[in-house]
Amino acid sequence: METKTEKILLRRIGNKLRALRNENNLSQFDLSIEAGIPKNQVGRIERAEINTTVITLHKIAKVFKIDIKYFFD
C-alpha cells in the first residue's frame, strides 16, 4: 500500500505523462506501440493506478526524445 506521499508522486508522473502525450497529439495506444509497452499500461500510469518501472519511463522518454528526469522534476 502506497503512502500519501507516494500516491502524490504517482499522480504527478501520470499528469506529466498525460500532458506530454496530449501536447504531442499522441493517443495512449500509439504511445504504447512506439514505446513497446502493453496498450493498457499508459492509461494505468496516467491514472496513477500502478507504480511503473524506471525502465518503462525510460522507454516512454525515448519516444518523446526527453530525459527521464522530466518525470521527476
PDB file of N, CA, C and O in Angstrom:
ATOM      1  N   MET A   1       0.847  -1.179   0.000  1.00  0.00           N
ATOM      2  CA  MET A   1       0.000   0.000   0.000  1.00  0.00           C
ATOM      3  C   MET A   1       0.892   1.242   0.000  1.00  0.00           C
ATOM      4  O   MET A   1       1.811   1.363   0.810  1.00  0.00           O
ATOM      5  N   GLU A   2       0.609   2.138  -0.902  1.00  0.00           N
ATOM      6  CA  GLU A   2       1.404   3.360  -1.008  1.00  0.00           C
ATOM      7  C   GLU A   2       1.032   4.356   0.083  1.00  0.00           C
ATOM      8  O   GLU A   2      -0.111   4.424   0.534  1.00  0.00           O
ATOM      9  N   THR A   3       2.026   5.115   0.485  1.00  0.00           N
ATOM     10  CA  THR A   3       1.772   6.201   1.418  1.00  0.00           C
ATOM     11  C   THR A   3       1.155   7.368   0.649  1.00  0.00           C
ATOM     12  O   THR A   3       1.109   7.360  -0.581  1.00  0.00           O
ATOM     13  N   LYS A   4       0.685   8.364   1.388  1.00  0.00           N
ATOM     14  CA  LYS A   4       0.102   9.548   0.754  1.00  0.00           C
ATOM     15  C   LYS A   4       1.125  10.236  -0.150  1.00  0.00           C
ATOM     16  O   LYS A   4       0.791  10.669  -1.253  1.00  0.00           O
ATOM     17  N   THR A   5       2.354  10.336   0.311  1.00  0.00           N
ATOM     18  CA  THR A   5       3.421  10.962  -0.472  1.00  0.00           C
ATOM     19  C   THR A   5       3.691  10.186  -1.752  1.00  0.00           C
ATOM     20  O   THR A   5       3.897  10.780  -2.811  1.00  0.00           O
ATOM     21  N   GLU A   6       3.692   8.876  -1.659  1.00  0.00           N
ATOM     22  CA  GLU A   6       3.920   8.040  -2.841  1.00  0.00           C
ATOM     23  C   GLU A   6       2.781   8.189  -3.849  1.00  0.00           C
ATOM     24  O   GLU A   6       3.017   8.236  -5.056  1.00  0.00           O
ATOM     25  N   LYS A   7       1.558   8.262  -3.356  1.00  0.00           N
ATOM     26  CA  LYS A   7       0.409   8.451  -4.251  1.00  0.00           C
ATOM     27  C   LYS A   7       0.499   9.790  -4.978  1.00  0.00           C
ATOM     28  O   LYS A   7       0.179   9.885  -6.162  1.00  0.00           O
ATOM     29  N   ILE A   8       0.939  10.827  -4.254  1.00  0.00           N
ATOM     30  CA  ILE A   8       1.103  12.142  -4.879  1.00  0.00           C
ATOM     31  C   ILE A   8       2.146  12.066  -5.986  1.00  0.00           C
ATOM     32  O   ILE A   8       1.949  12.627  -7.064  1.00  0.00           O
ATOM     33  N   LEU A   9       3.259  11.372  -5.727  1.00  0.00           N
ATOM     34  CA  LEU A   9       4.306  11.211  -6.743  1.00  0.00           C
ATOM     35  C   LEU A   9       3.772  10.489  -7.973  1.00  0.00           C
ATOM     36  O   LEU A   9       4.043  10.902  -9.100  1.00  0.00           O
ATOM     37  N   LEU A  10       3.021   9.420  -7.768  1.00  0.00           N
ATOM     38  CA  LEU A  10       2.461   8.677  -8.897  1.00  0.00           C
ATOM     39  C   LEU A  10       1.501   9.538  -9.706  1.00  0.00           C
ATOM     40  O   LEU A  10       1.485   9.468 -10.934  1.00  0.00           O
ATOM     41  N   ARG A  11       0.692  10.361  -9.010  1.00  0.00           N
ATOM     42  CA  ARG A  11      -0.230  11.257  -9.722  1.00  0.00           C
ATOM     43  C   ARG A  11       0.533  12.296 -10.532  1.00  0.00           C
ATOM     44  O   ARG A  11       0.150  12.606 -11.660  1.00  0.00           O
ATOM     45  N   ARG A  12       1.605  12.835  -9.971  1.00  0.00           N
ATOM     46  CA  ARG A  12       2.402  13.828 -10.700  1.00  0.00           C
ATOM     47  C   ARG A  12       3.009  13.230 -11.958  1.00  0.00           C
ATOM     48  O   ARG A  12       2.989  13.853 -13.019  1.00  0.00           O
ATOM     49  N   ILE A  13       3.544  12.033 -11.842  1.00  0.00           N
ATOM     50  CA  ILE A  13       4.122  11.364 -13.010  1.00  0.00           C
ATOM     51  C   ILE A  13       3.034  11.127 -14.052  1.00  0.00           C
ATOM     52  O   ILE A  13       3.244  11.385 -15.238  1.00  0.00           O
ATOM     53  N   GLY A  14       1.885  10.643 -13.622  1.00  0.00           N
ATOM     54  CA  GLY A  14       0.773  10.397 -14.542  1.00  0.00           C
ATOM     55  C   GLY A  14       0.303  11.663 -15.232  1.00  0.00           C
ATOM     56  O   GLY A  14       0.035  11.660 -16.433  1.00  0.00           O
ATOM     57  N   ASN A  15       0.202  12.735 -14.479  1.00  0.00           N
ATOM     58  CA  ASN A  15      -0.231  14.012 -15.059  1.00  0.00           C
ATOM     59  C   ASN A  15       0.791  14.538 -16.056  1.00  0.00           C
ATOM     60  O   ASN A  15       0.422  15.071 -17.103  1.00  0.00           O
ATOM     61  N   LYS A  16       2.068  14.390 -15.738  1.00  0.00           N
ATOM     62  CA  LYS A  16       3.109  14.839 -16.665  1.00  0.00           C
ATOM     63  C   LYS A  16       3.071  14.016 -17.946  1.00  0.00           C
ATOM     64  O   LYS A  16       3.231  14.555 -19.042  1.00  0.00           O
ATOM     65  N   LEU A  17       2.863  12.724 -17.810  1.00  0.00           N
ATOM     66  CA  LEU A  17       2.790  11.863 -18.990  1.00  0.00           C
ATOM     67  C   LEU A  17       1.595  12.253 -19.856  1.00  0.00           C
ATOM     68  O   LEU A  17       1.728  12.378 -21.073  1.00  0.00           O
ATOM     69  N   ARG A  18       0.433  12.444 -19.241  1.00  0.00           N
ATOM     70  CA  ARG A  18      -0.770  12.811 -19.998  1.00  0.00           C
ATOM     71  C   ARG A  18      -0.568  14.140 -20.728  1.00  0.00           C
ATOM     72  O   ARG A  18      -0.917  14.267 -21.902  1.00  0.00           O
ATOM     73  N   ALA A  19      -0.008  15.120 -20.036  1.00  0.00           N
ATOM     74  CA  ALA A  19       0.224  16.435 -20.646  1.00  0.00           C
ATOM     75  C   ALA A  19       1.197  16.320 -21.819  1.00  0.00           C
ATOM     76  O   ALA A  19       0.972  16.902 -22.880  1.00  0.00           O
ATOM     77  N   LEU A  20       2.260  15.581 -21.625  1.00  0.00           N
ATOM     78  CA  LEU A  20       3.254  15.403 -22.676  1.00  0.00           C
ATOM     79  C   LEU A  20       2.652  14.697 -23.889  1.00  0.00           C
ATOM     80  O   LEU A  20       2.892  15.082 -25.033  1.00  0.00           O
ATOM     81  N   ARG A  21       1.871  13.663 -23.615  1.00  0.00           N
ATOM     82  CA  ARG A  21       1.240  12.911 -24.706  1.00  0.00           C
ATOM     83  C   ARG A  21       0.256  13.784 -25.466  1.00  0.00           C
ATOM     84  O   ARG A  21       0.220  13.752 -26.696  1.00  0.00           O
ATOM     85  N   ASN A  22      -0.543  14.566 -24.744  1.00  0.00           N
ATOM     86  CA  ASN A  22      -1.515  15.445 -25.392  1.00  0.00           C
ATOM     87  C   ASN A  22      -0.835  16.559 -26.182  1.00  0.00           C
ATOM     88  O   ASN A  22      -1.280  16.907 -27.276  1.00  0.00           O
ATOM     89  N   GLU A  23       0.237  17.117 -25.636  1.00  0.00           N
ATOM     90  CA  GLU A  23       0.987  18.162 -26.355  1.00  0.00           C
ATOM     91  C   GLU A  23       1.531  17.650 -27.684  1.00  0.00           C
ATOM     92  O   GLU A  23       1.696  18.413 -28.636  1.00  0.00           O
ATOM     93  N   ASN A  24       1.806  16.352 -27.736  1.00  0.00           N
ATOM     94  CA  ASN A  24       2.365  15.743 -28.938  1.00  0.00           C
ATOM     95  C   ASN A  24       1.306  15.036 -29.783  1.00  0.00           C
ATOM     96  O   ASN A  24       1.633  14.308 -30.721  1.00  0.00           O
ATOM     97  N   ASN A  25       0.034  15.257 -29.441  1.00  0.00           N
ATOM     98  CA  ASN A  25      -1.085  14.666 -30.185  1.00  0.00           C
ATOM     99  C   ASN A  25      -0.913  13.164 -30.418  1.00  0.00           C
ATOM    100  O   ASN A  25      -1.083  12.662 -31.530  1.00  0.00           O
ATOM    101  N   LEU A  26      -0.573  12.470 -29.339  1.00  0.00           N
ATOM    102  CA  LEU A  26      -0.343  11.033 -29.420  1.00  0.00           C
ATOM    103  C   LEU A  26      -1.386  10.326 -28.552  1.00  0.00           C
ATOM    104  O   LEU A  26      -1.582  10.690 -27.393  1.00  0.00           O
ATOM    105  N   SER A  27      -2.041   9.335 -29.104  1.00  0.00           N
ATOM    106  CA  SER A  27      -3.015   8.577 -28.318  1.00  0.00           C
ATOM    107  C   SER A  27      -2.282   7.632 -27.368  1.00  0.00           C
ATOM    108  O   SER A  27      -1.095   7.354 -27.542  1.00  0.00           O
ATOM    109  N   GLN A  28      -2.999   7.149 -26.373  1.00  0.00           N
ATOM    110  CA  GLN A  28      -2.408   6.169 -25.465  1.00  0.00           C
ATOM    111  C   GLN A  28      -1.974   4.930 -26.231  1.00  0.00           C
ATOM    112  O   GLN A  28      -0.901   4.380 -25.984  1.00  0.00           O
ATOM    113  N   PHE A  29      -2.804   4.501 -27.149  1.00  0.00           N
ATOM    114  CA  PHE A  29      -2.485   3.315 -27.940  1.00  0.00           C
ATOM    115  C   PHE A  29      -1.218   3.530 -28.761  1.00  0.00           C
ATOM    116  O   PHE A  29      -0.327   2.681 -28.763  1.00  0.00           O
ATOM    117  N   ASP A  30      -1.134   4.666 -29.460  1.00  0.00           N
ATOM    118  CA  ASP A  30       0.044   4.930 -30.287  1.00  0.00           C
ATOM    119  C   ASP A  30       1.314   5.015 -29.449  1.00  0.00           C
ATOM    120  O   ASP A  30       2.368   4.530 -29.861  1.00  0.00           O
ATOM    121  N   LEU A  31       1.215   5.633 -28.268  1.00  0.00           N
ATOM    122  CA  LEU A  31       2.376   5.696 -27.388  1.00  0.00           C
ATOM    123  C   LEU A  31       2.800   4.299 -26.952  1.00  0.00           C
ATOM    124  O   LEU A  31       3.991   3.989 -26.915  1.00  0.00           O
ATOM    125  N   SER A  32       1.839   3.473 -26.627  1.00  0.00           N
ATOM    126  CA  SER A  32       2.182   2.116 -26.199  1.00  0.00           C
ATOM    127  C   SER A  32       2.906   1.355 -27.304  1.00  0.00           C
ATOM    128  O   SER A  32       3.849   0.612 -27.032  1.00  0.00           O
ATOM    129  N   ILE A  33       2.471   1.536 -28.542  1.00  0.00           N
ATOM    130  CA  ILE A  33       3.128   0.872 -29.673  1.00  0.00           C
ATOM    131  C   ILE A  33       4.558   1.391 -29.836  1.00  0.00           C
ATOM    132  O   ILE A  33       5.497   0.606 -29.961  1.00  0.00           O
ATOM    133  N   GLU A  34       4.716   2.711 -29.834  1.00  0.00           N
ATOM    134  CA  GLU A  34       6.038   3.306 -30.031  1.00  0.00           C
ATOM    135  C   GLU A  34       7.000   2.977 -28.892  1.00  0.00           C
ATOM    136  O   GLU A  34       8.199   2.817 -29.118  1.00  0.00           O
ATOM    137  N   ALA A  35       6.477   2.875 -27.667  1.00  0.00           N
ATOM    138  CA  ALA A  35       7.327   2.592 -26.512  1.00  0.00           C
ATOM    139  C   ALA A  35       7.541   1.090 -26.300  1.00  0.00           C
ATOM    140  O   ALA A  35       8.428   0.678 -25.552  1.00  0.00           O
ATOM    141  N   GLY A  36       6.717   0.281 -26.969  1.00  0.00           N
ATOM    142  CA  GLY A  36       6.843  -1.169 -26.814  1.00  0.00           C
ATOM    143  C   GLY A  36       6.367  -1.652 -25.450  1.00  0.00           C
ATOM    144  O   GLY A  36       6.976  -2.534 -24.843  1.00  0.00           O
ATOM    145  N   ILE A  37       5.268  -1.062 -24.975  1.00  0.00           N
ATOM    146  CA  ILE A  37       4.700  -1.467 -23.691  1.00  0.00           C
ATOM    147  C   ILE A  37       3.247  -1.874 -23.912  1.00  0.00           C
ATOM    148  O   ILE A  37       2.650  -1.496 -24.920  1.00  0.00           O
ATOM    149  N   PRO A  38       2.671  -2.638 -22.987  1.00  0.00           N
ATOM    150  CA  PRO A  38       1.276  -3.056 -23.159  1.00  0.00           C
ATOM    151  C   PRO A  38       0.338  -1.864 -23.314  1.00  0.00           C
ATOM    152  O   PRO A  38       0.541  -0.819 -22.696  1.00  0.00           O
ATOM    153  N   LYS A  39      -0.693  -2.029 -24.145  1.00  0.00           N
ATOM    154  CA  LYS A  39      -1.558  -0.909 -24.510  1.00  0.00           C
ATOM    155  C   LYS A  39      -2.314  -0.308 -23.332  1.00  0.00           C
ATOM    156  O   LYS A  39      -2.594   0.890 -23.348  1.00  0.00           O
ATOM    157  N   ASN A  40      -2.652  -1.083 -22.320  1.00  0.00           N
ATOM    158  CA  ASN A  40      -3.394  -0.530 -21.192  1.00  0.00           C
ATOM    159  C   ASN A  40      -2.480   0.122 -20.154  1.00  0.00           C
ATOM    160  O   ASN A  40      -2.961   0.787 -19.237  1.00  0.00           O
ATOM    161  N   GLN A  41      -1.177  -0.063 -20.292  1.00  0.00           N
ATOM    162  CA  GLN A  41      -0.243   0.437 -19.289  1.00  0.00           C
ATOM    163  C   GLN A  41      -0.165   1.964 -19.267  1.00  0.00           C
ATOM    164  O   GLN A  41      -0.023   2.554 -18.196  1.00  0.00           O
ATOM    165  N   VAL A  42      -0.253   2.599 -20.411  1.00  0.00           N
ATOM    166  CA  VAL A  42      -0.178   4.059 -20.461  1.00  0.00           C
ATOM    167  C   VAL A  42      -1.313   4.667 -19.644  1.00  0.00           C
ATOM    168  O   VAL A  42      -1.076   5.562 -18.833  1.00  0.00           O
ATOM    169  N   GLY A  43      -2.514   4.205 -19.839  1.00  0.00           N
ATOM    170  CA  GLY A  43      -3.660   4.708 -19.091  1.00  0.00           C
ATOM    171  C   GLY A  43      -3.527   4.454 -17.608  1.00  0.00           C
ATOM    172  O   GLY A  43      -3.893   5.305 -16.798  1.00  0.00           O
ATOM    173  N   ARG A  44      -3.013   3.307 -17.242  1.00  0.00           N
ATOM    174  CA  ARG A  44      -2.848   2.981 -15.822  1.00  0.00           C
ATOM    175  C   ARG A  44      -1.794   3.870 -15.172  1.00  0.00           C
ATOM    176  O   ARG A  44      -1.923   4.234 -14.003  1.00  0.00           O
ATOM    177  N   ILE A  45      -0.751   4.222 -15.925  1.00  0.00           N
ATOM    178  CA  ILE A  45       0.256   5.156 -15.402  1.00  0.00           C
ATOM    179  C   ILE A  45      -0.374   6.534 -15.239  1.00  0.00           C
ATOM    180  O   ILE A  45      -0.214   7.179 -14.203  1.00  0.00           O
ATOM    181  N   GLU A  46      -1.087   6.979 -16.259  1.00  0.00           N
ATOM    182  CA  GLU A  46      -1.709   8.308 -16.217  1.00  0.00           C
ATOM    183  C   GLU A  46      -2.717   8.433 -15.081  1.00  0.00           C
ATOM    184  O   GLU A  46      -2.866   9.512 -14.508  1.00  0.00           O
ATOM    185  N   ARG A  47      -3.397   7.370 -14.751  1.00  0.00           N
ATOM    186  CA  ARG A  47      -4.394   7.397 -13.677  1.00  0.00           C
ATOM    187  C   ARG A  47      -3.785   7.059 -12.311  1.00  0.00           C
ATOM    188  O   ARG A  47      -4.502   6.953 -11.317  1.00  0.00           O
ATOM    189  N   ALA A  48      -2.464   6.893 -12.271  1.00  0.00           N
ATOM    190  CA  ALA A  48      -1.725   6.570 -11.040  1.00  0.00           C
ATOM    191  C   ALA A  48      -2.221   5.269 -10.410  1.00  0.00           C
ATOM    192  O   ALA A  48      -2.259   5.140  -9.186  1.00  0.00           O
ATOM    193  N   GLU A  49      -2.595   4.320 -11.243  1.00  0.00           N
ATOM    194  CA  GLU A  49      -3.065   3.030 -10.753  1.00  0.00           C
ATOM    195  C   GLU A  49      -1.922   2.051 -10.508  1.00  0.00           C
ATOM    196  O   GLU A  49      -2.073   1.076  -9.771  1.00  0.00           O
ATOM    197  N   ILE A  50      -0.787   2.320 -11.128  1.00  0.00           N
ATOM    198  CA  ILE A  50       0.359   1.430 -10.954  1.00  0.00           C
ATOM    199  C   ILE A  50       1.617   2.236 -10.663  1.00  0.00           C
ATOM    200  O   ILE A  50       1.737   3.402 -11.041  1.00  0.00           O
ATOM    201  N   ASN A  51       2.533   1.591  -9.993  1.00  0.00           N
ATOM    202  CA  ASN A  51       3.853   2.147  -9.746  1.00  0.00           C
ATOM    203  C   ASN A  51       4.750   1.575 -10.835  1.00  0.00           C
ATOM    204  O   ASN A  51       5.311   0.489 -10.690  1.00  0.00           O
ATOM    205  N   THR A  52       4.876   2.315 -11.916  1.00  0.00           N
ATOM    206  CA  THR A  52       5.590   1.810 -13.075  1.00  0.00           C
ATOM    207  C   THR A  52       7.092   1.738 -12.829  1.00  0.00           C
ATOM    208  O   THR A  52       7.605   2.322 -11.875  1.00  0.00           O
ATOM    209  N   THR A  53       7.774   1.031 -13.683  1.00  0.00           N
ATOM    210  CA  THR A  53       9.220   0.870 -13.524  1.00  0.00           C
ATOM    211  C   THR A  53       9.983   2.013 -14.182  1.00  0.00           C
ATOM    212  O   THR A  53       9.465   2.722 -15.046  1.00  0.00           O
ATOM    213  N   VAL A  54      11.211   2.166 -13.753  1.00  0.00           N
ATOM    214  CA  VAL A  54      12.096   3.159 -14.355  1.00  0.00           C
ATOM    215  C   VAL A  54      12.343   2.781 -15.818  1.00  0.00           C
ATOM    216  O   VAL A  54      12.455   3.663 -16.669  1.00  0.00           O
ATOM    217  N   ILE A  55      12.427   1.524 -16.111  1.00  0.00           N
ATOM    218  CA  ILE A  55      12.648   1.067 -17.488  1.00  0.00           C
ATOM    219  C   ILE A  55      11.488   1.510 -18.382  1.00  0.00           C
ATOM    220  O   ILE A  55      11.714   1.964 -19.504  1.00  0.00           O
ATOM    221  N   THR A  56      10.260   1.384 -17.903  1.00  0.00           N
ATOM    222  CA  THR A  56       9.102   1.821 -18.681  1.00  0.00           C
ATOM    223  C   THR A  56       9.145   3.324 -18.906  1.00  0.00           C
ATOM    224  O   THR A  56       8.897   3.790 -20.018  1.00  0.00           O
ATOM    225  N   LEU A  57       9.456   4.088 -17.862  1.00  0.00           N
ATOM    226  CA  LEU A  57       9.565   5.538 -18.027  1.00  0.00           C
ATOM    227  C   LEU A  57      10.681   5.897 -19.007  1.00  0.00           C
ATOM    228  O   LEU A  57      10.562   6.862 -19.762  1.00  0.00           O
ATOM    229  N   HIS A  58      11.746   5.131 -18.994  1.00  0.00           N
ATOM    230  CA  HIS A  58      12.848   5.358 -19.937  1.00  0.00           C
ATOM    231  C   HIS A  58      12.368   5.126 -21.379  1.00  0.00           C
ATOM    232  O   HIS A  58      12.688   5.910 -22.272  1.00  0.00           O
ATOM    233  N   LYS A  59      11.615   4.066 -21.598  1.00  0.00           N
ATOM    234  CA  LYS A  59      11.078   3.780 -22.932  1.00  0.00           C
ATOM    235  C   LYS A  59      10.162   4.910 -23.401  1.00  0.00           C
ATOM    236  O   LYS A  59      10.215   5.321 -24.560  1.00  0.00           O
ATOM    237  N   ILE A  60       9.325   5.408 -22.494  1.00  0.00           N
ATOM    238  CA  ILE A  60       8.409   6.494 -22.830  1.00  0.00           C
ATOM    239  C   ILE A  60       9.195   7.769 -23.128  1.00  0.00           C
ATOM    240  O   ILE A  60       8.898   8.474 -24.093  1.00  0.00           O
ATOM    241  N   ALA A  61      10.189   8.062 -22.308  1.00  0.00           N
ATOM    242  CA  ALA A  61      11.010   9.262 -22.519  1.00  0.00           C
ATOM    243  C   ALA A  61      11.712   9.212 -23.882  1.00  0.00           C
ATOM    244  O   ALA A  61      11.846  10.238 -24.549  1.00  0.00           O
ATOM    245  N   LYS A  62      12.154   8.030 -24.287  1.00  0.00           N
ATOM    246  CA  LYS A  62      12.811   7.891 -25.598  1.00  0.00           C
ATOM    247  C   LYS A  62      11.862   8.243 -26.738  1.00  0.00           C
ATOM    248  O   LYS A  62      12.282   8.840 -27.730  1.00  0.00           O
ATOM    249  N   VAL A  63      10.604   7.885 -26.608  1.00  0.00           N
ATOM    250  CA  VAL A  63       9.613   8.205 -27.645  1.00  0.00           C
ATOM    251  C   VAL A  63       9.528   9.718 -27.832  1.00  0.00           C
ATOM    252  O   VAL A  63       9.451  10.213 -28.957  1.00  0.00           O
ATOM    253  N   PHE A  64       9.544  10.447 -26.711  1.00  0.00           N
ATOM    254  CA  PHE A  64       9.405  11.900 -26.768  1.00  0.00           C
ATOM    255  C   PHE A  64      10.746  12.630 -26.893  1.00  0.00           C
ATOM    256  O   PHE A  64      10.799  13.858 -26.956  1.00  0.00           O
ATOM    257  N   LYS A  65      11.822  11.845 -26.928  1.00  0.00           N
ATOM    258  CA  LYS A  65      13.180  12.413 -27.030  1.00  0.00           C
ATOM    259  C   LYS A  65      13.462  13.401 -25.895  1.00  0.00           C
ATOM    260  O   LYS A  65      13.958  14.507 -26.109  1.00  0.00           O
ATOM    261  N   ILE A  66      13.128  12.958 -24.689  1.00  0.00           N
ATOM    262  CA  ILE A  66      13.378  13.764 -23.491  1.00  0.00           C
ATOM    263  C   ILE A  66      14.172  12.930 -22.496  1.00  0.00           C
ATOM    264  O   ILE A  66      14.271  11.710 -22.626  1.00  0.00           O
ATOM    265  N   ASP A  67      14.728  13.600 -21.513  1.00  0.00           N
ATOM    266  CA  ASP A  67      15.423  12.906 -20.435  1.00  0.00           C
ATOM    267  C   ASP A  67      14.398  12.381 -19.438  1.00  0.00           C
ATOM    268  O   ASP A  67      13.390  13.040 -19.180  1.00  0.00           O
ATOM    269  N   ILE A  68      14.641  11.226 -18.889  1.00  0.00           N
ATOM    270  CA  ILE A  68      13.721  10.614 -17.933  1.00  0.00           C
ATOM    271  C   ILE A  68      13.487  11.511 -16.714  1.00  0.00           C
ATOM    272  O   ILE A  68      12.448  11.404 -16.064  1.00  0.00           O
ATOM    273  N   LYS A  69      14.424  12.379 -16.404  1.00  0.00           N
ATOM    274  CA  LYS A  69      14.279  13.249 -15.231  1.00  0.00           C
ATOM    275  C   LYS A  69      13.070  14.192 -15.355  1.00  0.00           C
ATOM    276  O   LYS A  69      12.613  14.743 -14.353  1.00  0.00           O
ATOM    277  N   TYR A  70      12.555  14.378 -16.572  1.00  0.00           N
ATOM    278  CA  TYR A  70      11.345  15.199 -16.780  1.00  0.00           C
ATOM    279  C   TYR A  70      10.219  14.753 -15.843  1.00  0.00           C
ATOM    280  O   TYR A  70       9.481  15.582 -15.310  1.00  0.00           O
ATOM    281  N   PHE A  71      10.094  13.443 -15.648  1.00  0.00           N
ATOM    282  CA  PHE A  71       9.004  12.914 -14.839  1.00  0.00           C
ATOM    283  C   PHE A  71       9.200  13.170 -13.340  1.00  0.00           C
ATOM    284  O   PHE A  71       8.259  13.039 -12.557  1.00  0.00           O
ATOM    285  N   PHE A  72      10.416  13.534 -12.948  1.00  0.00           N
ATOM    286  CA  PHE A  72      10.717  13.722 -11.542  1.00  0.00           C
ATOM    287  C   PHE A  72      10.995  15.171 -11.161  1.00  0.00           C
ATOM    288  O   PHE A  72      11.140  15.482  -9.979  1.00  0.00           O
ATOM    289  N   ASP A  73      11.069  16.057 -12.147  1.00  0.00           N
ATOM    290  CA  ASP A  73      11.323  17.482 -11.864  1.00  0.00           C
ATOM    291  C   ASP A  73      10.080  18.134 -11.301  1.00  0.00           C
ATOM    292  O   ASP A  73      10.092  19.328 -11.000  1.00  0.00           O
TER     293      ASP A  73
END
